[in-house]
Amino acid sequence: MKQLLILCCLILLASCKNNSETNKQDDIAANLKQYTIEQFMDNESVFGGSFSPDNSKLLVTSNRTGIYNMYTVNANNGDFTPITTSDSTSVFAVSYFPNDERMLFSADGNGDEINHLFLRDINGTITNLTPTEGAKASFYGWAKDKKNFFYGSNKRDPRYFDVYKISIDGFNSELVYENNDGLNFSGISDDEQYIALTKSVNTNDSDLFVYSIETKEKTKVNDNLSANSAQAFSNDNSVFYYTTDDGAEFSYLMTYNLNTNEKKKVLEKSWDISGIGFTENSTYMVVYVNEDGKNAIEVIDVATQKPINLPDFEGKSITSVAFSNDETMMRLYAGGSNSPSDLYSYNLESKKLIKLTNVLNKDINADDLVTAKVIRFKSFDGVEIPAIYYLPHQASVENKVPAMVWVHGGPGGQSRQGFSSLIQYMVNHGYAVLAVNNRGSSGYGKTFFQMDDLNHGEKDLQDCVEGKNWLAEQPEIDGEKIGIIGGSYGGYMTMAALTFAPEEFDVGVNIYGVTNWIRTLKSIPPYWESFRKSLYLELGDPFSVDSVRLRQISPLFHTDKVTKPLIVLQGAQDPRVLQVESDEIVAGVRKNGVPVEYVLFEDEGHGFVKKENQIEAYSSILKFLDVYLKKVDEPIDGEISNKGN
């Protein structure tokens, strides 16, 4: 009798909880406010965070003015001070100098990806430290003595990045490693005796080497073909940490003893360990795990080998952490699918947590945004496909909504449970979004990752079609109004869907998508040389018989099959997917008499970073969907829209 009473109470409590959640959802739907794209883009994007030498400030990047610039943030009250005021090229903060308030930052030419490193002196003077025209430069980290830093540059050979050390007193560069073999720098030991190098074998696997600067010899670390990634050298320079998936589906952490060559597994999780790092004096080890499309972070006390307690952010996830050089302060970012990540400072001694930003536009009620849900569906051949689902608050059985299948970039990328202004904008205006992690996506094991090799535009496309079918089965979705959207590889999938499965989706949104694989693979930038063969192994070699298949899967050669409305968005400075890709696909589809909208930005590259352009791009997408998917607005002008400077 007592057990029956307890069971009845539990059922009653569950019923009350469900009723409460249903009532709350009904209240939100009834009072839902719809926001403009300007309001959504008034959310601020802040990232990075290098502590000043006295820990009083953080050096960050923010787009609060509409374009990315460098700012300092008071670590005690969140006051922002602008350091750069660019109104054209985006500026990205790199680091404070270790012992003074000089700063390093990076900038390219309006998205052309030819980044240079710049010094911002204490008096405000800005100096290009890597001025070689046409050469890229990347910051590799500070030397242990804090008198030098390392950087990579392809100024000697456009194909490969050499490693240089530059002094902060005079800024004279010294060549540390001349790269003639297409290897990639992955770290240097504190005593500057060893460099970690990786060689791409294919898009999943790489060989890992430790290079002795003294003897010029390379020692291969991995025994078998596997995904290997360098992580860190120990503070005493005796141990090298790396991740591998050798003999397993997911990456785990290993150590390699530089003196004895002994290897040992030290940490394994149920998902990929995507990275680890040590604080300045190795008091803490930070572990990042890719847990079903979101970051799970542990900070481990190295002495006790136990995780330390981190602040609780009430349902939000910690997305990034970093420490001050004296290891007393931490900066954290925390957010979620319905909340852009805010920046916090945290004193590890006093446990004082200070929120430094409020990046969600104050005019937006967080309750009006949607929390993503991870779902899984079976594809045509029984393979389980993970996806991230956003259902509008206003959707119901009585009020069915249209939907979009979202495809990530890549190939080999992953849709994750982070905040997206574009997705939330679409959902807020009544479009469900299913972000499909089709076969070939990273984060779900190496077998799943390799399933689309030499198979693009076929089984991966069928996964997206099955995602559409899953949507159509949901009681809140209008199965007659489902489109597809994506950028880069996702843009290719959009065009593949409209050409190779022309009746499956009702509209397509192609954001700088590949349409001619032969041209794209032949015209990759020279600094991708170390990855070129890997790309060819996954996608096909355009200089071989593979070109026959590449032509077959390239939408550009099949535009006569497109029957559904299309919008294309492109950056003129894009070095990865050239503007001609979008020009030609638009011209080809228009021959069919199909509605096509084309939005071209003269001052953007592969990804739109200026708020003004993002507003234009995202509002154009929604207007297009309202006309051709919801069918609530008048048709729009299909001519090319040139935007930007």
C-alpha positions, 0 to 999 in steps of 0.5 A: 500500500505504501509503495502504491502511494509513493508511486501515485505521488511520483506520477502526480508530481510528474504530471504537475511538472509537465503541466507547468512546462506546458503552461509556461510554453503556452504563455511564451507562445501567446506573448511571443515578441518577434525581433528585427534582424537589426535587434538580433545583430545588436547582440555583441560578439566578444571573444578572446581574453589575454590578461594584462601583466597586472591582471587588471584588464583583459584584451578582447575582440568585439564587434560592438561597433559593427566591425571587429576591433580590439578592446580592453575590459576592466576585469573588475567592472567590465568597462570597455576601452576601444584600442583600435577603431577600424571601419573597414578591415576587421582587427583581431586581438592576439595578446598582451605582451607578458611584461608590459601593456604593448599588444599584438593583433592580427588583420587581413585584407577584408576577408582575403585571409592574408593575415599579418601580425601587428604591434600596438605600442603603448603610445598608440603607434601601430607597426606591421611586424610581418609586412611581406606582401602576399605572405600570411603570418600566424602567432604561435605563442610566447617563449618561456623567457617572455622576451620572444614569441614564435610565429609562422610565415609562408614568405619564403615559400608560399606553400609552406609555413616556416617557424620564426622567433622574433625578439620583443626588443628590436623585433628581429626575426630568426628562422627556427624551422625551415619547412620543406616537407609540408609539415605543420607546426603544432607546438614548441617545448619551453626549453626550445629543444623540441618542436611538434609537427604534424603531417596530414595523411588524409582529412581524418588521419595525420602523422605526428613527429617530434623534431629536435632543433639541435640534431635536426632529426624527426622522430615519429610518435604514432605507430599506426594510421590514426587521427593524431593531434599535438597538445602540449609539452610538460613544464620540465620538457620531458613529456609530450602530450598528444591525442589519438584515436588509434584503436578507438572511435574517439580521441583520447590523451596520451603521453610520449616520454622524450627520453625513453620513447615510452607511450602511455594512455592518461585520459579517455572519455566517451567522446573526443578529447578535442584539446588540452592545455596547461597553465603557465606553471602547469598547476592546472590542465584544461581538458576540452571534450566535444560532447554531443556537439557542445564543449564539456570543460574540466580544469584538473589540478595537476597535483591531485589529478582531480577536477576543481570546482567551477562556477555554476552558470544555471543551465549555460555551458562554459565554452572557453577558459584561460588563465593569467600568467600567475595562475590566480585569475581565470577568464571564462565564457558561458552561454548556450544555444539560446544565449550568446556567450558572456565573458566573466572573470574569476578569482581562483583564490577568493572564488569571486566571479564577475560578469563582464559583458551582457552580449544579448541585446537588452531589447530581446527577452531571453524567454523568446529564444529557443533552446536547441534539442539533440535528436537522432533519426535513422537514415535510408540505410539504417545509419543513425544521424544526429541533429540539433533541432530548434522548434519555434515557440509558436509551433503547434499541431494547430499552427504548423510551421515551415522548416529548414534543414541546415547543413554545416560547413566542411566537409567534415564540420559539425553543427554544434549547440552554440548560439547563432543569431541567424538561426534564432532569427529564423526560428523567432519568425516561425521557421523550425531548423534542423541542423543535420550532422550528416555522415562525414561530420566530425565529433561522432567517431572516426567510422562515422567521419569517414562514411562520406569519403569519395561519396559527397553529393550522394549518401550525405545528401540522402541523410539530409533528405531523411532529415527533411522526412523526419521534419515532415513527420513532426506534428508541428511541421508543415511537411509541404514547406521544407527548404535547405540552407547551408554555407560553404560545404553546406552551400554545396549541399544546398545546390546538390539537393536542388540539382540531384534531388530537385523535388525534395526541398521547396527552396534553397539558400546557398551561402558561398557554396562550392558548385564546381569541385574541379575548379575549387580543388584546382584553385585552392590557395597555395598555403593549403599545400600541406592539406591538398593531398588529404582533400584529394583523398577525401573528395577526389583528385581533379587532375586524375580520372576522379575528375569524371566523378567530380563533374558528376557531383558538381551542381554547376553542370546540372543546373537544368534540373533546378526547379525550386527558388534559390538565393545565393550569397557570396563574398567577392574576396573569398579565397576558398569559394571564388565569386565565379562559383556563385556567378555561374550557378546563378546564371545557370539556374536563371536560364530555367526561369526559376526565381533566383536572388543574388546578394554579393558583398564586395568587402567580405571573404569566406564568412560575413563578419561586418554587422552591416553586411550580416544584417543585409544577408540575413534579412534577405534570407528571411524575406526570400523564405517569406516569399517562396516558402511561407508565401506571405510576401510579394516576390522580390527582385532577382537581380544581383545586389552588390553590397559593401565598400 
